[in-house]
Amino acid sequence: MNLRQKRQWICFSIEGLNSFGTVLYFNYLYFFLRSRFGFDDRHNLMVAALLGLIYTLASWQAGRLAHRWGYFTALKLGFGLMASALLAGSQLGSAAGQVAAAAVATLGMCFTWPVLEALISENETPERVPHAVGIYNITWAATNALAYFIGGTLIVKFGFLSIFYAPFGILLAQLGMMFWLQSLGNSRGAADPHVAPPPDPNRPSPAKAKTFLRMAWLANPFAYIAINTLIAVIPGLAARFELSPMLAGFICSLWCFVRLGVFVGLWFWTGWHYRFRWLATAFALLVLTFAAILVAPSLAVLIAAQAFFGAAVGLIYYSSLFYSMDASDTKSEHGGIHEAAIGAGNFIGPAVGAASLQFLPQFASSGAIAVSALLLCGFGGLVAIWKTSR
């Protein structure tokens, strides 16, 4: 293994650990709030909206600051904030304290994902960017799915404190690997100047590339509107179907594994690059399957809808990150925009769902209907961008 391969291996390892730890904490935080403090869907959606708003406002600036300060400085700050928040959360006994700790952890996370996205693609040629982005997506999706799958089991076996202590231990490992990466040199640890490669005649025109970047940056927040709304109400779905946290983790993580499979397929097959019909089909599936999951009358419908939902969000996310990194000179800044778009979705979806349940509590499906209508508006915006560009 040469030096470049070693650096890549460390970067992807840090990324995988970051995905596992953040999913274990943030996804199961809603189960913890429901169990310990009696939070219902409306309360959990309000928490999700708050964390999404913080992520939106901080991610973009974090990406810019990382480009200015250097990647390792940003990672140290991010990991340090997250570790402090987890330790505090493990000791706090009030709902307000837990929400405050989650807010600090979210702020810290803003300094990790844009940097990790930049590290894996910095100084790569346009020909190698798809390969690097593919490995990145597969890595975080695999550990994401695994964490969601086994998180409920950890809670049942070791209690809710495991969602604080296990991610804290993972953060310590990440810090150790980051210092190892830094000791290997600065070629992937700071915002080095990018040398432009020779023009590729097979690349899309700048106008077309810009159009697809705009469409992907529109579609990805709407995907996360659906994702974060679902994550916040999964405890309520589990209660409706009388599922323990362990069974909920097994069943409701299906879409994560489907997304992982889609990432693998899109990594090997590049025919979807700069093809509108693939992005449009994924968005249409997103709208339909989101509503189906929330109002599923049976576990069979819930499982089937999850499969198509995972396929839809997989292609949308992959598109956003690929178009953000493809031939971009300021990787961490574009990564910050990509993450800020995710944060916008994380905020808007739960906020709309919570407002619907607050003002229309007599309609149990009001949240699902409101967010589905919002997703339809996003689909209309996608089509409008495409038609305008043509």
C-alpha positions as CSV (number, residue, x, y, z in Angstrom):
1,M,0.0,0.0,0.0
2,N,1.6,3.3,-1.1
3,L,1.3,6.6,0.8
4,R,-1.7,7.8,-1.3
5,Q,-3.6,4.6,-0.8
6,K,-2.9,4.7,3.0
7,R,-4.2,8.3,3.2
8,Q,-7.4,7.2,1.3
9,W,-7.9,4.2,3.5
10,I,-7.7,6.4,6.7
11,C,-10.0,9.0,5.2
12,F,-12.7,6.4,4.4
13,S,-12.3,4.8,7.8
14,I,-12.8,8.1,9.6
15,E,-15.9,8.7,7.3
16,G,-17.4,5.3,8.1
17,L,-16.9,5.7,11.8
18,N,-18.5,9.2,11.6
19,S,-21.5,7.8,9.9
20,F,-21.9,4.9,12.4
21,G,-21.6,7.1,15.4
22,T,-23.8,10.0,14.3
23,V,-26.6,7.6,13.2
24,L,-26.5,5.7,16.4
25,Y,-26.9,8.9,18.4
26,F,-29.2,11.1,16.3
27,N,-31.6,8.4,15.0
28,Y,-32.1,6.8,18.4
29,L,-32.2,10.1,20.2
30,Y,-35.9,10.3,19.3
31,F,-36.6,6.9,20.9
32,F,-34.8,8.1,24.0
33,L,-36.8,11.3,24.2
34,R,-40.0,9.4,23.7
35,S,-39.1,6.8,26.3
36,R,-37.6,9.1,29.0
37,F,-39.6,12.3,28.6
38,G,-42.8,11.2,26.9
39,F,-42.2,13.0,23.6
40,D,-44.8,12.3,20.9
41,D,-44.4,12.8,17.1
42,R,-45.0,16.5,17.3
43,H,-42.3,17.0,20.0
44,N,-39.8,14.9,18.1
45,L,-40.5,16.7,14.9
46,M,-39.9,20.0,16.7
47,V,-36.5,18.7,17.9
48,A,-35.7,17.5,14.4
49,A,-36.6,20.9,12.9
50,L,-34.4,22.7,15.4
51,L,-31.4,20.5,14.7
52,G,-32.0,20.8,11.0
53,L,-32.0,24.6,11.2
54,I,-28.7,24.6,13.1
55,Y,-27.2,22.3,10.5
56,T,-28.4,24.5,7.7
57,L,-27.0,27.7,9.1
58,A,-23.7,26.2,10.2
59,S,-22.7,23.7,7.4
60,W,-22.2,26.3,4.7
61,Q,-20.0,28.5,6.9
62,A,-18.2,25.4,8.3
63,G,-17.2,24.4,4.7
64,R,-15.9,27.9,4.0
65,L,-14.0,28.0,7.3
66,A,-12.5,24.6,6.7
67,H,-11.1,25.8,3.4
68,R,-9.6,28.8,5.2
69,W,-8.3,27.2,8.4
70,G,-7.3,23.8,7.0
71,Y,-9.1,20.5,7.1
72,F,-7.5,19.1,10.3
73,T,-8.3,22.2,12.3
74,A,-11.9,21.9,11.3
75,L,-12.1,18.2,12.1
76,K,-10.5,18.7,15.6
77,L,-13.1,21.3,16.4
78,G,-16.0,19.2,15.1
79,F,-14.9,16.0,16.9
80,G,-14.3,18.0,20.1
81,L,-17.7,19.6,20.1
82,M,-19.4,16.3,19.4
83,A,-17.5,14.4,22.1
84,S,-18.3,17.1,24.7
85,A,-22.0,17.1,23.8
86,L,-22.2,13.3,24.1
87,L,-20.5,13.3,27.5
88,A,-22.9,16.1,28.7
89,G,-25.9,14.3,27.3
90,S,-25.0,11.1,29.2
91,Q,-25.3,13.0,32.4
92,L,-28.2,15.4,31.9
93,G,-31.6,14.5,33.3
94,S,-33.8,17.1,31.7
95,A,-35.4,17.3,28.2
96,A,-34.1,20.8,27.7
97,G,-30.6,19.6,28.5
98,Q,-30.8,16.8,26.1
99,V,-32.0,19.1,23.3
100,A,-29.2,21.5,24.1
101,A,-26.6,18.8,24.0
102,A,-28.0,17.5,20.6
103,A,-27.7,21.1,19.3
104,V,-24.0,21.3,20.2
105,A,-23.4,17.8,18.7
106,T,-25.1,19.0,15.5
107,L,-22.9,22.1,15.4
108,G,-19.8,19.9,15.7
109,M,-21.0,17.6,13.0
110,C,-21.2,20.5,10.6
111,F,-17.4,20.7,10.7
112,T,-17.0,17.0,9.8
113,W,-19.0,16.1,6.7
114,P,-17.9,18.9,4.4
115,V,-14.3,18.2,5.2
116,L,-14.6,14.5,4.8
117,E,-16.3,15.0,1.4
118,A,-13.4,17.4,0.4
119,L,-10.7,15.1,1.6
120,I,-11.8,12.2,-0.6
121,S,-11.9,14.3,-3.8
122,E,-9.4,17.1,-3.3
123,N,-6.8,17.1,-6.1
124,E,-8.5,14.2,-7.9
125,T,-8.9,14.5,-11.7
126,P,-12.4,14.7,-13.1
127,E,-11.9,11.1,-14.3
128,R,-11.2,9.9,-10.7
129,V,-13.9,12.0,-8.9
130,P,-16.7,9.5,-9.7
131,H,-14.6,6.6,-8.3
132,A,-13.8,8.6,-5.1
133,V,-17.4,9.7,-4.6
134,G,-18.6,6.2,-5.2
135,I,-16.4,4.7,-2.5
136,Y,-17.4,7.6,-0.2
137,N,-21.1,7.0,-0.6
138,I,-20.8,3.2,-0.2
139,T,-18.8,3.6,2.9
140,W,-21.1,6.0,4.8
141,A,-24.2,4.2,3.6
142,A,-23.0,0.8,4.8
143,T,-22.1,2.0,8.3
144,N,-25.3,4.1,8.4
145,A,-27.4,1.1,7.6
146,L,-25.5,-1.1,10.1
147,A,-25.9,1.5,12.9
148,Y,-29.6,1.9,12.3
149,F,-30.0,-1.9,12.1
150,I,-28.3,-2.8,15.4
151,G,-29.0,0.4,17.4
152,G,-32.2,-0.8,18.8
153,T,-30.5,-4.0,19.9
154,L,-27.8,-2.0,21.7
155,I,-30.5,-0.1,23.6
156,V,-32.4,-3.3,24.6
157,K,-29.1,-5.0,25.7
158,F,-27.3,-2.1,27.3
159,G,-29.8,0.7,27.8
160,F,-30.2,4.1,26.3
161,L,-26.8,5.3,27.6
162,S,-25.2,3.2,24.9
163,I,-26.3,5.9,22.3
164,F,-24.0,8.3,24.2
165,Y,-21.0,6.2,25.2
166,A,-20.6,4.1,22.0
167,P,-20.4,7.2,19.7
168,F,-18.1,8.9,22.2
169,G,-15.7,5.9,22.0
170,I,-15.9,6.1,18.2
171,L,-15.0,9.8,18.3
172,L,-11.9,9.0,20.2
173,A,-10.9,6.5,17.6
174,Q,-11.6,9.1,14.9
175,L,-9.4,11.6,16.6
176,G,-6.6,9.1,16.7
177,M,-6.9,8.2,13.0
178,M,-7.1,11.9,12.2
179,F,-3.7,12.6,13.9
180,W,-2.3,9.6,12.1
181,L,-3.5,11.0,8.8
182,Q,-2.0,14.4,9.6
183,S,1.3,12.8,10.4
184,L,1.5,11.4,6.9
185,G,1.7,14.9,5.4
186,N,-0.5,17.8,4.4
187,S,-1.3,16.9,0.8
188,R,-4.8,15.9,1.8
189,G,-5.0,17.8,5.1
190,A,-5.2,21.4,3.9
191,A,-6.8,23.2,1.1
192,D,-4.1,22.8,-1.4
193,P,-4.3,24.8,-4.7
194,H,-6.0,22.8,-7.4
195,V,-4.3,22.4,-10.7
196,A,-6.8,22.4,-13.5
197,P,-6.7,19.3,-15.7
198,P,-6.7,19.5,-19.5
199,P,-10.2,19.9,-21.0
200,D,-12.2,16.7,-21.5
201,P,-14.2,16.7,-24.8
202,N,-16.7,14.2,-23.4
203,R,-17.7,16.3,-20.4
204,P,-21.0,18.1,-20.5
205,S,-21.1,21.8,-21.3
206,P,-20.7,24.2,-18.4
207,A,-24.3,25.3,-18.8
208,K,-25.6,21.8,-18.6
209,A,-23.4,20.9,-15.6
210,K,-24.7,24.0,-13.8
211,T,-28.3,23.1,-14.6
212,F,-27.8,19.6,-13.1
213,L,-26.0,21.0,-10.1
214,R,-29.0,23.3,-9.5
215,M,-31.5,20.5,-9.9
216,A,-29.5,18.2,-7.6
217,W,-29.2,20.9,-4.9
218,L,-33.0,21.4,-5.1
219,A,-33.8,17.7,-5.0
220,N,-31.5,16.7,-2.2
221,P,-33.1,19.0,0.4
222,F,-36.5,17.5,-0.5
223,A,-35.1,14.0,-0.1
224,Y,-34.0,15.0,3.4
225,I,-37.3,16.6,4.1
226,A,-38.7,13.1,3.7
227,I,-35.8,11.3,5.5
228,N,-35.7,13.4,8.6
229,T,-39.5,13.5,8.9
230,L,-39.5,9.7,8.8
231,I,-36.7,9.3,11.3
232,A,-38.5,11.6,13.8
233,V,-41.8,9.7,13.6
234,I,-40.4,6.2,13.4
235,P,-40.9,5.8,17.2
236,G,-44.6,6.6,16.6
237,L,-44.8,4.1,13.7
238,A,-43.1,1.5,15.9
239,A,-45.6,2.1,18.6
240,R,-48.5,1.8,16.1
241,F,-47.2,-1.6,15.0
242,E,-46.2,-2.6,18.5
243,L,-42.5,-2.9,17.6
244,S,-39.7,-2.8,20.3
245,P,-36.8,-0.5,19.5
246,M,-34.9,-3.6,18.4
247,L,-37.5,-4.7,15.9
248,A,-38.0,-1.2,14.8
249,G,-34.3,-1.0,14.0
250,F,-34.4,-4.3,12.1
251,I,-37.5,-3.4,10.0
252,C,-37.2,0.4,9.6
253,S,-33.6,0.3,8.5
254,L,-34.5,-1.6,5.3
255,W,-34.5,1.6,3.2
256,C,-30.9,2.3,4.3
257,F,-29.7,-1.1,2.9
258,V,-31.6,-0.5,-0.3
259,R,-29.9,2.9,-0.6
260,L,-26.5,1.2,0.0
261,G,-27.3,-1.2,-2.9
262,V,-28.3,1.7,-5.1
263,F,-25.0,3.5,-4.3
264,V,-23.1,0.4,-5.4
265,G,-25.0,0.2,-8.6
266,L,-24.6,3.9,-9.4
267,W,-20.9,3.6,-8.7
268,F,-20.3,0.9,-11.3
269,W,-22.8,2.3,-13.9
270,T,-22.4,5.9,-14.9
271,G,-25.1,6.1,-17.5
272,W,-27.2,8.2,-15.1
273,H,-24.7,11.0,-15.2
274,Y,-26.4,14.2,-16.5
275,R,-29.6,12.3,-17.5
276,F,-32.8,14.2,-16.4
277,R,-35.1,11.2,-16.6
278,W,-33.3,9.4,-13.8
279,L,-33.4,12.3,-11.4
280,A,-37.0,13.0,-12.2
281,T,-38.1,9.4,-11.7
282,A,-36.3,9.2,-8.4
283,F,-38.1,12.4,-7.2
284,A,-41.5,11.1,-8.3
285,L,-40.8,7.8,-6.4
286,L,-39.8,9.9,-3.3
287,V,-43.2,11.6,-3.2
288,L,-45.2,8.4,-3.6
289,T,-43.2,6.2,-1.2
290,F,-42.9,8.8,1.6
291,A,-46.7,9.0,1.9
292,A,-47.1,5.2,1.6
293,I,-44.7,4.7,4.6
294,L,-46.4,7.1,6.9
295,V,-49.9,5.8,6.3
296,A,-49.0,2.2,5.8
297,P,-51.9,0.0,7.0
298,S,-49.6,-3.1,7.4
299,L,-46.0,-4.1,7.9
300,A,-46.0,-5.5,4.4
301,V,-46.9,-2.2,2.8
302,L,-44.3,-0.5,5.1
303,I,-41.6,-2.8,4.0
304,A,-42.4,-2.6,0.3
305,A,-42.6,1.2,0.3
306,Q,-39.2,1.4,2.1
307,A,-37.6,-0.5,-0.7
308,F,-38.6,2.1,-3.3
309,F,-38.0,4.9,-1.0
310,G,-34.4,3.8,-0.5
311,A,-33.9,3.6,-4.2
312,A,-35.2,7.1,-4.7
313,V,-33.2,8.8,-2.0
314,G,-30.1,6.9,-3.1
315,L,-30.1,8.3,-6.6
316,I,-31.0,11.8,-5.4
317,Y,-28.2,12.0,-2.8
318,Y,-25.6,10.5,-5.1
319,S,-26.5,13.1,-7.8
320,S,-26.2,16.0,-5.4
321,L,-22.7,14.9,-4.1
322,F,-21.4,13.9,-7.5
323,Y,-22.5,17.1,-9.2
324,S,-21.1,19.1,-6.2
325,M,-17.7,17.5,-6.4
326,D,-17.4,17.1,-10.1
327,A,-14.6,19.4,-11.3
328,S,-15.2,21.8,-8.3
329,D,-12.2,23.8,-7.2
330,T,-13.3,24.6,-3.7
331,K,-14.3,21.2,-2.5
332,S,-15.0,22.0,1.1
333,E,-17.1,25.0,0.2
334,H,-19.2,23.0,-2.2
335,G,-19.4,20.2,0.3
336,G,-20.7,22.8,2.8
337,I,-23.4,23.9,0.4
338,H,-24.3,20.2,-0.2
339,E,-24.6,19.7,3.6
340,A,-26.5,22.9,4.1
341,A,-29.0,21.8,1.5
342,I,-29.4,18.6,3.5
343,G,-29.9,20.7,6.7
344,A,-32.6,22.7,4.9
345,G,-34.5,19.5,4.2
346,N,-33.9,18.3,7.8
347,F,-35.4,21.6,9.0
348,I,-38.3,22.2,6.6
349,G,-39.9,18.7,6.6
350,P,-40.1,18.2,10.4
351,A,-41.2,21.9,10.8
352,V,-44.1,21.4,8.4
353,G,-45.0,18.1,10.0
354,A,-44.9,19.5,13.5
355,A,-47.0,22.6,12.5
356,S,-49.6,20.4,10.9
357,L,-49.9,18.2,14.0
358,Q,-50.0,21.4,16.2
359,F,-52.8,23.2,14.3
360,L,-54.7,20.1,12.9
361,P,-54.4,17.6,15.7
362,Q,-57.8,16.1,14.9
363,F,-56.4,14.8,11.6
364,A,-53.9,12.0,12.3
365,S,-52.5,12.1,8.7
366,S,-52.2,15.9,8.5
367,G,-48.4,15.8,8.8
368,A,-48.1,13.2,6.1
369,I,-50.4,15.1,3.8
370,A,-48.6,18.5,4.4
371,V,-45.1,17.1,3.8
372,S,-46.3,15.1,0.8
373,A,-47.7,18.4,-0.7
374,L,-44.4,20.1,0.0
375,L,-42.6,17.3,-1.9
376,L,-44.9,17.7,-4.8
377,C,-44.0,21.4,-4.9
378,G,-40.3,20.4,-5.1
379,F,-41.0,18.1,-8.0
380,G,-42.6,21.0,-9.8
381,G,-39.6,23.1,-9.2
382,L,-37.3,20.4,-10.6
383,V,-39.3,20.2,-13.8
384,A,-39.4,24.0,-14.0
385,I,-35.5,24.3,-13.8
386,W,-35.2,21.6,-16.5
387,K,-37.6,23.3,-18.9
388,T,-36.1,26.7,-18.3
389,S,-32.6,25.4,-19.1
390,R,-33.8,23.9,-22.4
